[in-house]
Amino acid sequence: MKWFWKYLFPALYGLLIYFTIRLINDTLEYDPFWDRSWKLNAFEMFCSVVMGYILFFALHRLFRYFDRSLSAVVGYKTVLQELFWVFFITEAAVNAVMTPMAAFTDDGLSMGDFAIINVIPVLYNLIYYAVVRSNKLLKAYVDSKVQLEKITNDHLQTELKFLKAQYHPHFLFNALNTIYFQMDDDVLAAKRSIEKFSGLLRYQLYDQQQTVPLSQEIQYLTNFIELQQVRTSDKLQLSVHFDPGLNGQQVYPLLLLPLVENAFKYVGGNYRIDIDAKLEQDNLVFTVINSVPVNIPVKADSGIGLENLKRRLELLYPDKSTLRTVKQADEYRAALQIKLD
């Protein structure tokens, strides 16, 4: 089959163009094809076959040249550029072979002959281009989109890992600082804190791009809160409520931690922290309120933890989450809502 397309089809293609031109001219001039000299017809057909081989050689060299750049993004500019060169090659081949042939046969080259000779091959080549290149260009377009999606996804995964890594230093500093103060007063309590801390750290080492049961995330928060209570003042008023309905739903881990961590970091004034997680119509509603000193300003959107949380929510829950933070006179309120699938 390759032999046919490579060696025979170009000749048949050249003859198709020739007979189309011949048919139009004979119809307009009432000059039957069979009344002309067979030598003249044979000469013109030979020239048409030669033009067919020239066209196919030049076009396929052109297509191979453009194939080398199809790994880039394929768009309308690529198609327009190829069409321009198809038109240029067609006109060059036609005017190199068929126009001189028509000028030295019959009664010479008229404007009508020139127009027909230049238009018909272009139309045929445009059809041939559409048939041959459409599948190739479509495949290249799809491949480029898939590659772009892969690059974008890899970039987002890298960014998520970077954001995850930024939680660890802050978390490690707070936990180790807590254990440090315990060592002087209660060694057994420090050992229990180290055990609890190792469990928390082990959880943080999991793949953060995989979801976990919400009950597992709540247990992590419970352990974290207990560890934080060790280093806080006895006058801290802590209220924690987790809805029993929050159990097997899947959620990305460590999204709730920054709000709790932020509350323990900035609590002051009346030393009150309220933590509440509930299920509302397939939505996780997580609210953290902590009192703050009235005379010390606290920005509503301060801290690298909250900035990282916002970015992770954009990547993991686009259009499925909201985070609102409000600083009032003596308290700071953060409310996170996530649509659970």
KEFIGU-348256 format. One line per 10 residues: number of its first residue (from 1); for each residue x, y, z of N, C-alpha, C. Coordinates in steps of 0.001 Angstrom, whole numbers, padded with zeros to 6 digits. Layout:
BEGIN
NUM = X/Y/Z/X/Y/Z/X/Y/Z ~ ... $
***
This chain:
BEGIN
1 = 000833/-001208/000000/000000/000000/000000/000868/001259/000000 ~ 002008/001207/000711/002899/002361/000719/003429/002654/-000687 ~ 003651/001586/-001443/004141/001746/-002810/003148/002546/-003638 ~ 001852/002245/-003466/000816/002949/-004222/000816/004441/-003877 ~ 000823/004776/-002577/000754/006181/-002171/002025/006945/-002517 ~ 003139/006243/-002548/004405/006929/-002800/004705/007091/-004281 ~ 004373/006080/-005098/004804/006085/-006495/003663/006269/-007496 ~ 002492/005749/-007202/001401/005789/-008178/000422/006922/-007935 ~ 000117/007174/-006670/-000893/008192/-006370/-000512/009595/-006865 ~ 000753/010047/-006745/001101/011376/-007271/000803/011528/-008761 $
11 = 001047/010450/-009539/000744/010512/-010974/-000756/010618/-011202 ~ -001538/009817/-010474/-002995/009879/-010609/-003532/011234/-010155 ~ -002916/011788/-009142/-003333/013093/-008628/-003073/014185/-009672 ~ -001902/014130/-010325/-001593/015087/-011395/-002556/014961/-012553 ~ -002908/013692/-012914/-003879/013486/-014006/-005265/013976/-013617 ~ -005650/013809/-012342/-006950/014320/-011891/-007023/015834/-012077 ~ -005972/016535/-011703/-005939/017990/-011895/-006019/018326/-013378 ~ -005246/017590/-014198/-005222/017867/-015646/-006593/017673/-016268 ~ -007259/016539/-015992/-008555/016258/-016609/-009633/017220/-016109 ~ -009513/017690/-014873/-010468/018685/-014377/-010317/019988/-015163 $
21 = -009069/020415/-015351/-008817/021641/-016128/-009264/021444/-017571 ~ -008946/020274/-018117/-009317/019975/-019507/-010826/019990/-019677 ~ -011533/019409/-018714/-012996/019342/-018785/-013611/020734/-018761 ~ -013109/021600/-017888/-013650/022960/-017800/-013375/023726/-019093 ~ -012150/023632/-019596/-011810/024340/-020844/-012611/023822/-022032 ~ -012732/022488/-022169/-013462/021913/-023294/-014930/022286/-023254 ~ -015475/022368/-022021/-016890/022744/-021884/-017106/024203/-022287 ~ -016210/025062/-021888/-016352/026491/-022203/-016114/026775/-023685 ~ -015164/026069/-024294/-014795/026366/-025678/-015396/025384/-026681 ~ -016196/024464/-026209/-016810/023458/-027088/-015758/022770/-027959 $
31 = -014660/022378/-027305/-013544/021739/-028006/-013327/020367/-027394 ~ -013954/019319/-027954/-013878/017981/-027354/-012439/017502/-027187 ~ -012191/016866/-026079/-010866/016370/-025745/-010352/015379/-026785 ~ -011251/014517/-027227/-010829/013463/-028147/-010531/013948/-029559 ~ -010915/015193/-029892/-010617/015752/-031214/-009221/016336/-031295 ~ -008544/016478/-030165/-007206/017043/-030157/-006193/015953/-030500 ~ -005001/016366/-030841/-003933/015429/-031185/-003557/014586/-029966 ~ -003424/013263/-030182/-003089/012404/-029057/-001685/012689/-028536 ~ -000793/013141/-029428/000553/013496/-028979/000511/014702/-028048 ~ -000371/015663/-028417/-000518/016852/-027580/-001098/016475/-026221 $
41 = -002125/015624/-026242/-002718/015162/-024985/-001707/014396/-024131 ~ -000936/013536/-024794/000069/012755/-024074/001120/013663/-023457 ~ 001534/014697/-024194/002526/015629/-023680/001983/016369/-022453 ~ 000726/016834/-022549/000131/017566/-021433/-000065/016657/-020210 ~ -000458/015405/-020456/-000624/014467/-019342/000720/014153/-018693 ~ 001764/014038/-019526/003096/013809/-018982/003520/014979/-018084 ~ 003271/016205/-018564/003600/017389/-017756/002797/017401/-016459 ~ 001540/016966/-016511/000701/016937/-015312/001207/015910/-014311 ~ 001649/014756/-014831/002200/013728/-013948/003470/014246/-013269 ~ 004326/014907/-014045/005546/015485/-013475/005199/016484/-012378 $
51 = 004190/017325/-012660/003768/018299/-011650/003240/017600/-010399 ~ 002527/016482/-010568/002013/015735/-009417/003129/015244/-008522 ~ 004206/014698/-009138/005337/014233/-008329/006043/015398/-007634 ~ 006185/016519/-008365/006825/017694/-007758/006009/018187/-006561 ~ 004697/018261/-006753/003827/018724/-005665/003939/017820/-004440 ~ 003826/016497/-004669/003850/015579/-003531/005201/015587/-002840 ~ 006277/015660/-003578/007598/015713/-002966/007741/016961/-002098 ~ 007331/018121/-002659/007475/019381/-001933/006534/019441/-000726 ~ 005289/018985/-000891/004322/019057/000209/004722/018147/001366 ~ 005175/016954/001062/005521/016040/002146/006820/016442/002836 $
61 = 007731/017064/002099/008899/017660/002762/008452/018773/003703 ~ 007477/019569/003233/006925/020649/004070/006260/020082/005320 ~ 005461/019022/005156/004761/018439/006299/005748/017867/007315 ~ 006814/017212/006834/007814/016674/007753/008528/017793/008516 ~ 008723/018913/007827/009359/020063/008479/008469/020599/009604 ~ 007179/020711/009327/006265/021235/010343/006021/020222/011459 ~ 006155/018934/011146/005951/017917/012186/006960/018061/013320 ~ 008141/018572/013010/009176/018716/014033/008810/019775/015063 ~ 007921/020681/014722/007531/021748/015656/006152/021535/016251 ~ 005532/020359/015975/004183/020115/016486/004174/019778/017964 $
71 = 005358/019596/018578/005388/019346/020018/005028/020594/020809 ~ 005157/021751/020147/004742/023000/020793/003221/023123/020724 ~ 002698/024215/021292/001256/024427/021289/000760/024639/019860 ~ -000249/023860/019469/-000806/023943/018123/-002020/024854/018155 ~ -002032/025857/017301/-003150/026787/017228/-003429/027206/015808 ~ -004270/028211/015665/-004654/028651/014321/-003472/029220/013552 ~ -002485/029759/014267/-001314/030292/013587/-000540/029184/012881 ~ -000489/028013/013500/000185/026876/012872/-000506/026491/011578 ~ -001843/026429/011608/-002611/026061/010415/-002447/027114/009324 ~ -002532/028390/009702/-002383/029458/008710/-001000/029438/008072 $
81 = 000006/029164/008887/001373/029103/008351/001521/027951/007369 ~ 000965/026793/007694/001042/025659/006777/000252/025930/005498 ~ -000935/026523/005634/-001745/026819/004451/-001037/027791/003517 ~ -000350/028761/004105/000398/029708/003261/001432/028983/002417 ~ 002178/028056/003029/003221/027354/002291/002640/026345/001309 ~ 001492/025763/001628/000807/024897/000662/000411/025701/-000568 ~ -000144/026882/-000348/-000528/027754/-001462/000694/028169/-002279 ~ 001768/028534/-001585/002984/028988/-002281/003592/027864/-003116 ~ 003693/026666/-002538/004275/025533/-003268/003402/025154/-004457 ~ 002096/025169/-004266/001189/024831/-005368/001347/025805/-006522 $
91 = 001345/027088/-006231/001473/028084/-007280/002834/028002/-007967 ~ 003875/027718/-007185/005210/027602/-007774/005284/026417/-008722 ~ 004736/025272/-008313/004765/024077/-009169/003908/024258/-010407 ~ 002726/024825/-010241/001815/025032/-011378/002442/025969/-012407 ~ 002990/027080/-011957/003545/028064/-012894/004912/027651/-013435 ~ 005520/026646/-012805/006773/026130/-013336/006536/025072/-014416 ~ 005382/024381/-014375/005134/023268/-015300/003932/023529/-016213 ~ 002761/023767/-015607/001528/023796/-016400/001330/025108/-017150 ~ 001722/026215/-016560/001548/027494/-017268/002390/027557/-018543 ~ 003691/027199/-018512/004463/027153/-019773/003903/026133/-020758 $
101 = 003398/024996/-020223/002809/023985/-021109/001626/024553/-021877 ~ 000744/025286/-021175/-000423/025871/-021838/-000020/026982/-022800 ~ 001054/027677/-022488/001482/028795/-023347/001997/028316/-024695 ~ 002528/027093/-024760/003121/026603/-026002/002287/025529/-026682 ~ 001038/025367/-026272/000135/024408/-026917/-001123/025120/-027360 ~ -001818/024536/-028315/-003061/025090/-028871/-002856/026533/-029326 ~ -003727/027403/-028836/-003695/028807/-029275/-003021/029712/-028251 ~ -002209/029149/-027391/-001503/029964/-026413/-002251/030089/-025102 ~ -001712/030898/-024224/-002245/031061/-022864/-003125/032298/-022788 ~ -004418/032063/-022531/-005342/033176/-022334/-005492/033447/-020843 $
111 = -006136/034563/-020502/-006355/034887/-019097/-007249/033857/-018430 ~ -008220/033328/-019185/-009091/032285/-018637/-008316/031025/-018337 ~ -007422/030630/-019280/-006584/029450/-019035/-005713/029652/-017803 ~ -005116/030834/-017695/-004223/031125/-016568/-004972/031035/-015237 ~ -006198/031574/-015216/-006985/031549/-013980/-007355/030125/-013593 ~ -007813/029344/-014569/-008229/027968/-014273/-007042/027129/-013828 ~ -005906/027281/-014528/-004705/026503/-014191/-004215/026810/-012785 ~ -004384/028041/-012321/-003900/028416/-010992/-004912/028134/-009885 ~ -006202/028096/-010205/-007229/027913/-009179/-007472/026437/-008875 ~ -007608/025604/-009907/-007980/024196/-009704/-006968/023448/-008832 $
121 = -005660/023525/-009129/-004703/022808/-008260/-004732/023278/-006804 ~ -004950/024595/-006601/-005023/025108/-005227/-006205/024494/-004489 ~ -007357/024424/-005148/-008541/023839/-004503/-008303/022369/-004153 ~ -007737/021622/-005090/-007451/020212/-004820/-006435/020048/-003683 ~ -005427/020891/-003680/-004410/020772/-002632/-004944/021159/-001258 ~ -005878/022104/-001221/-006494/022454/000063/-007309/021283/000600 ~ -008025/020594/-000309/-008779/019409/000112/-007822/018318/000590 ~ -006750/018117/-000167/-005759/017102/000211/-005120/017449/001562 ~ -004820/018723/001756/-004228/019164/003024/-005176/018880/004189 ~ -006470/019193/004000/-007453/018971/005060/-007548/017493/005419 $
131 = -007507/016622/004410/-007626/015180/004657/-006375/014639/005347 ~ -005198/015042/004849/-003938/014475/005335/-003542/015048/006689 ~ -003723/016353/006878/-003176/017007/008066/-004150/017128/009225 ~ -005443/017002/008973/-006414/017236/010047/-006182/016289/011214 ~ -005995/015004/010934/-005784/014029/012007/-004477/014304/012737 ~ -003428/014634/011984/-002123/014908/012587/-002183/016138/013490 ~ -002812/017210/012982/-002886/018443/013767/-003769/018267/014999 ~ -004861/017519/014832/-005752/017277/015972/-005026/016489/017054 ~ -004295/015458/016648/-003537/014665/017609/-002472/015517/018300 ~ -001777/016364/017517/-000753/017237/018106/-001383/018233/019074 $
141 = -002582/018745/018716/-003285/019700/019580/-003665/019032/020906 ~ -004212/017811/020816/-004603/017089/022030/-003374/016778/022874 ~ -002299/016322/022225/-001066/016006/022959/-000502/017233/023671 ~ -000558/018384/022982/-000033/019607/023598/-000874/020018/024800 ~ -002201/019829/024695/-003069/020151/025827/-002809/019209/027005 ~ -002642/017923/026683/-002358/016950/027746/-001031/017278/028414 ~ -000031/017640/027600/001273/017987/028150/001185/019230/029021 ~ 000401/020214/028551/000229/021433/029332/-000462/021140/030657 ~ -001491/020262/030608/-002181/019887/031841/-001236/019162/032797 ~ -000364/018314/032237/000586/017582/033072/001567/018538/033738 $
151 = 002067/019503/032962/003003/020483/033514/002327/021302/034613 ~ 001081/021714/034342/000338/022492/035335/000096/021680/036597 ~ -000285/020405/036414/-000541/019549/037568/000736/019307/038369 ~ 001847/019077/037655/003121/018886/038354/003507/020132/039144 ~ 003233/021297/038542/003545/022548/039237/002698/022691/040503 ~ 001415/022344/040397/000524/022461/041555/000921/021460/042643 ~ 001302/020237/042224/001723/019249/043207/002987/019711/043936 ~ 003897/020304/043177/005120/020828/043798/004794/021942/044776 ~ 003852/022800/044386/003471/023905/045270/002798/023387/046531 ~ 001962/022339/046393/001309/021765/047566/002337/021173/048534 $
161 = 003327/020489/047977/004371/019914/048840/005161/021013/049538 ~ 005393/022108/048830/006103/023225/049440/005290/023845/050576 ~ 003989/024004/050343/003123/024571/051384/003045/023636/052587 ~ 003001/022335/052326/002985/021358/053417/004266/021467/054240 ~ 005391/021592/053545/006682/021642/054240/006783/022863/055144 ~ 006072/023942/054774/006156/025161/055580/005422/025017/056917 ~ 004502/024061/057016/003833/023840/058298/004785/023218/059322 ~ 005673/022367/058863/006483/021569/059779/007379/022387/060708 ~ 008133/023377/060222/008998/024127/061141/008222/024799/062273 ~ 007075/025400/061934/006270/026074/062958/005747/025062/063972 $
171 = 005240/023953/063460/004704/022917/064331/005806/022332/065223 ~ 006955/022035/064646/008065/021462/065409/008532/022422/066504 ~ 008628/023688/066165/009092/024677/067141/008162/024728/068340 ~ 006850/024805/068093/005890/024903/069191/005905/023649/070070 ~ 005925/022462/069407/005869/021215/070169/007134/021017/070994 ~ 008285/021240/070396/009545/021068/071126/009675/022081/072255 ~ 009169/023280/072037/009213/024299/073075/008365/023880/074277 ~ 007218/023255/073976/006349/022756/075041/007048/021678/075861 ~ 007643/020731/075174/008327/019627/075861/009527/020139/076659 ~ 010191/021160/076145/011353/021741/076824/010979/022245/078218 $
181 = 009840/022953/078311/009425/023494/079613/008948/022383/080547 ~ 008433/021278/079983/007970/020178/080825/009124/019428/081475 ~ 010254/019394/080802/011381/018593/081290/011821/019013/082702 ~ 011698/020292/083036/012132/020771/084352/011137/020430/085457 ~ 009858/020300/085094/008819/020132/086114/008307/018693/086238 ~ 008131/018025/085100/007491/016700/085132/008036/015863/083976 ~ 008997/014985/084293/009638/014168/083254/008647/013187/082641 ~ 007781/012589/083487/006803/011641/082971/005832/012322/082008 ~ 005401/013535/082367/004519/014283/081470/005235/014630/080169 ~ 006528/014925/080271/007304/015233/079062/007384/014013/078159 $
191 = 007542/012813/078789/007578/011590/077992/006245/011359/077274 ~ 005141/011619/078000/003830/011464/077362/003662/012463/076221 ~ 004176/013658/076416/004093/014671/075354/004919/014253/074141 ~ 006094/013657/074399/006931/013198/073284/006212/012092/072508 ~ 005547/011200/073242/004789/010130/072586/003659/010699/071735 ~ 002961/011674/072301/001872/012316/071565/002418/013097/070357 ~ 003553/013746/070609/004183/014523/069538/004633/013627/068379 ~ 005160/012447/068679/005593/011529/067630/004406/011065/066788 ~ 003247/010856/067462/002046/010486/066712/001594/011596/065773 ~ 001664/012833/066256/001297/013970/065415/002241/014106/064223 $
201 = 003528/013927/064500/004515/014058/063433/004336/012964/062394 ~ 004038/011760/062844/003814/010647/061928/002633/010955/061002 ~ 001612/011559/061547/000448/011923/060732/000817/012961/059688 ~ 001667/013892/060066/002060/014945/059130/002928/014419/058001 ~ 003555/013270/058201/004417/012714/057169/003644/011943/056111 ~ 002341/011766/056317/001539/011089/055302/001494/011930/054040 ~ 001061/011279/052939/000906/011979/051657/-000237/012977/051780 ~ 000102/014249/051689/-000910/015292/051893/-001780/015545/050666 ~ -001518/014803/049572/-002380/014927/048400/-003448/013828/048386 ~ -003500/013003/049447/-004508/011955/049560/-005461/012313/050697 $
211 = -006735/012046/050484/-007733/012371/051507/-007703/011336/052627 ~ -008197/011745/053783/-008290/010870/054957/-009693/011010/055530 ~ -010128/010016/056332/-011428/010168/057007/-011397/011375/057940 ~ -012509/012085/057996/-012581/013283/058825/-012383/012951/060295 ~ -012777/011749/060709/-012568/011337/062097/-011083/011283/062429 ~ -010268/010905/061451/-008819/010850/061667/-008244/012253/061815 ~ -008746/013185/061046/-008304/014573/061150/-008721/015171/062488 ~ -009923/014835/062952/-010410/015340/064244/-009567/014774/065382 ~ -009207/013494/065307/-008358/012890/066330/-007000/013571/066371 ~ -006474/013917/065188/-005205/014638/065132/-005329/015988/065836 $
221 = -006424/016703/065554/-006631/018007/066190/-006775/017864/067705 ~ -007459/016814/068141/-007634/016586/069573/-006283/016403/070262 ~ -005421/015600/069657/-004084/015391/070223/-003265/016682/070202 ~ -003407/017433/069132/-002679/018693/069030/-003130/019677/070110 ~ -004456/019739/070334/-004996/020651/071347/-004515/020247/072739 ~ -004510/018941/073013/-004043/018469/074320/-002576/018814/074533 ~ -001787/018707/073475/-000380/019054/073597/-000199/020550/073810 ~ -001034/021349/073185/-000932/022801/073340/-001380/023252/074732 ~ -002330/022513/075309/-002828/022888/076637/-001736/022811/077694 ~ -000756/021967/077466/000319/021799/078443/001104/023083/078623 $
231 = 001300/023823/077542/002150/025018/077605/001361/026311/077770 ~ 000023/026214/077876/-000781/027423/078031/-001084/027667/079511 ~ -001559/028856/079761/-001878/029248/081139/-003085/028475/081661 ~ -003098/028242/082980/-004219/027529/083598/-005528/028305/083485 ~ -005434/029584/083253/-006659/030386/083168/-007302/030334/081781 ~ -006715/029536/080877/-007289/029414/079544/-008656/028745/079619 ~ -009664/029388/079035/-011004/028825/078945/-011154/028191/077547 ~ -011120/026884/077501/-011127/026174/076221/-012432/025412/076041 ~ -013083/025644/074921/-014313/024933/074582/-014121/024260/073220 ~ -014258/022929/073214/-014057/022162/071975/-015283/021302/071726 $
241 = -015832/021410/070518/-016996/020585/070166/-016832/020079/068737 ~ -016887/018744/068604/-016836/018125/067288/-018139/017361/067060 ~ -018841/017682/066009/-020113/017041/065669/-019899/015538/065459 ~ -020670/014680/066154/-020541/013227/065947/-020828/012805/064507 ~ -021555/013632/063767/-021845/013309/062367/-020628/013399/061466 ~ -019585/014034/061969/-018336/014115/061218/-017528/012860/061515 ~ -017575/011928/060581/-016945/010639/060867/-016162/010114/059662 ~ -016844/009491/058713/-016153/008839/057601/-015977/009694/056366 ~ -016467/010936/056393/-016307/011794/055219/-014823/012020/054920 ~ -014499/012087/053641/-013108/012262/053222/-012751/013747/053114 $
251 = -011559/014081/053578/-011089/015460/053534/-009568/015442/053410 ~ -009015/016474/052808/-007563/016578/052747/-007033/016971/054129 ~ -005944/016346/054572/-005464/016570/055943/-004798/017921/056135 ~ -004720/018323/057416/-004001/019521/057875/-004586/020824/057355 ~ -005850/020809/056966/-006497/022064/056571/-007088/022792/057776 ~ -007392/022058/058828/-007982/022668/060028/-006917/023134/061010 ~ -005743/022529/060940/-004678/022825/061888/-004298/024302/061957 ~ -004106/025018/060829/-003646/026412/060924/-004571/027308/061737 ~ -005886/027058/061696/-006826/027897/062446/-006675/027662/063946 ~ -006514/026390/064331/-006326/026075/065756/-004973/026589/066229 $
261 = -003961/026385/065425/-002608/026841/065763/-002591/028359/065923 ~ -003296/029047/065037/-003360/030503/065093/-004039/030978/066383 ~ -005083/030243/066803/-005813/030629/068025/-004913/030530/069248 ~ -004167/029437/069381/-003275/029284/070526/-002130/030294/070474 ~ -001745/030693/069275/-000630/031634/069137/-001031/033039/069576 ~ -002256/033464/069248/-002651/034857/069481/-003634/035028/070640 ~ -003982/033949/071337/-004967/034093/072407/-004434/035052/073481 ~ -005340/035844/074019/-004984/036816/075053/-006250/037400/075648 ~ -006127/038492/076334/-007312/039113/076917/-007951/038211/077940 ~ -009165/037721/077637/-009886/036819/078545/-009401/035370/078458 $
271 = -008439/035106/077610/-007881/033763/077417/-008985/032725/077179 ~ -009708/032953/076092/-010815/032052/075743/-010627/031581/074303 ~ -010788/030276/074099/-010747/029687/072757/-011948/028774/072585 ~ -012707/029014/071534/-013861/028172/071195/-013591/027515/069838 ~ -013633/026189/069836/-013408/025422/068603/-014641/024584/068329 ~ -015204/024729/067144/-016456/024036/066818/-016399/023511/065390 ~ -016728/022235/065234/-016797/021620/063902/-018133/020904/063784 ~ -018871/021220/062720/-020185/020606/062553/-020466/020335/061075 ~ -021478/019492/060863/-021882/019113/059508/-023188/019811/059175 ~ -023175/020594/058116/-024376/021304/057669/-024592/021049/056181 $
281 = -025578/020190/055862/-025940/019910/054470/-024708/019557/053618 ~ -024022/018511/054040/-022827/018010/053332/-021684/019020/053315 ~ -021714/019985/054209/-020634/020954/054325/-019983/020836/055699 ~ -018675/020824/055712/-017944/020919/056963/-017818/022391/057328 ~ -018339/022757/058485/-018253/024134/058972/-017371/024125/060217 ~ -016214/024720/060098/-015221/024716/061183/-014986/026154/061627 ~ -015260/026408/062901/-015157/027770/063431/-014222/027790/064636 ~ -013329/028748/064634/-012403/028932/065751/-012462/030393/066182 ~ -012720/030610/067478/-012790/031966/068036/-011820/032043/069208 ~ -011003/033053/069200/-010110/033253/070349/-010132/034725/070755 $
291 = -010071/034927/072062/-010030/036301/072565/-008637/036862/072344 ~ -008581/038181/072165/-007305/038862/071947/-007254/040095/072839 ~ -006054/040543/073192/-005943/041780/073985/-006528/042957/073215 ~ -007299/043779/073902/-007960/044913/073241/-006953/045937/072758 ~ -005906/046128/073502/-004960/047203/073180/-003842/046770/072228 ~ -003872/045501/071762/-002849/045028/070831/-003522/044690/069508 ~ -003197/045407/068431/-003841/045144/067141/-003394/043800/066566 ~ -004345/043057/066041/-004060/041786/065363/-004705/041839/063994 ~ -003904/041680/062962/-004447/041710/061598/-005287/040457/061353 ~ -006383/040660/060642/-007299/039543/060388/-006693/038486/059491 $
301 = -005752/038835/058648/-005177/037887/057690/-003677/037753/057868 ~ -003214/037771/059130/-001779/037705/059369/-001342/036261/059521 ~ -000048/036034/059297/000532/034726/059530/000686/033907/058278 ~ 001854/033235/058189/002126/032412/057017/001210/031199/056980 ~ 000767/030738/058172/-000122/029582/058216/-001426/029835/057496 ~ -002040/030988/057729/-003302/031309/057065/-003111/031535/055573 ~ -002011/032160/055195/-001744/032379/053772/-001582/031042/053059 ~ -000856/030121/053686/-000699/028795/053101/-002023/028050/053012 ~ -002844/028201/054057/-004150/027551/054072/-005008/028043/052912 ~ -005018/029345/052694/-005814/029895/051592/-005362/029346/050246 $
311 = -004049/029254/050068/-003539/028744/048796/-003856/027263/048623 ~ -003742/026481/049699/-004070/025051/049612/-005546/024846/049310 ~ -006400/025677/049887/-007833/025575/049599/-008119/025883/048133 ~ -007412/026869/047568/-007588/027195/046152/-007181/026027/045262 ~ -006149/025293/045664/-005647/024190/044854/-006463/022913/045039 ~ -006856/022633/046289/-007523/021375/046599/-009045/021455/046494 ~ -009611/022615/046825/-011066/022779/046805/-011463/024033/046028 ~ -011147/024112/044764/-011551/025301/043993/-013073/025398/043893 ~ -013610/026544/044256/-015051/026808/044216/-015844/025903/045161 ~ -015167/025233/046093/-015868/024364/047033/-015552/024711/048484 $
321 = -014905/025837/048695/-014532/026201/050058/-014553/027715/050232 ~ -014784/028138/051466/-014708/029561/051810/-014005/029688/053158 ~ -013204/030722/053284/-012512/031007/054543/-012706/032480/054860 ~ -013295/032739/056025/-013549/034121/056450/-012893/034348/057803 ~ -012184/035452/057902/-011555/035830/059172/-011993/037246/059526 ~ -012332/037443/060808/-012829/038750/061256/-012165/039094/062589 ~ -011625/040287/062663/-011065/040797/063926/-012040/041814/064514 ~ -012557/041472/065694/-013455/042379/066390/-012718/043020/067565 ~ -013446/043685/068413/-012804/044452/069494/-011930/043584/070382 ~ -012476/042463/070847/-011726/041648/071796/-011640/040181/071381 $
331 = -011955/039881/070127/-011853/038501/069695/-011522/038403/068200 ~ -010985/037267/067855/-010628/036971/066471/-011409/035727/066062 ~ -012125/035817/064944/-012995/034721/064516/-012558/034243/063123 ~ -012399/032928/062957/-012070/032324/061673/-013085/031227/061385 ~ -013680/031259/060213/-014695/030281/059838/-014349/029674/058489 ~ -014234/028364/058461/-013903/027629/057245/-015063/026712/056884 ~ -015474/026771/055614/-016535/025888/055132/-016023/025141/053902 ~ -016177/023809/053917/-015701/022963/052816/-016844/022063/052379 ~ -017080/022000/051075/-018076/021106/050510/-017507/019700/050475 ~ -018144/018781/051194/-017689/017398/051260/-018371/016594/050162 $
341 = -017586/015821/049406/-018131/015009/048321/-018808/013755/048876 $
***
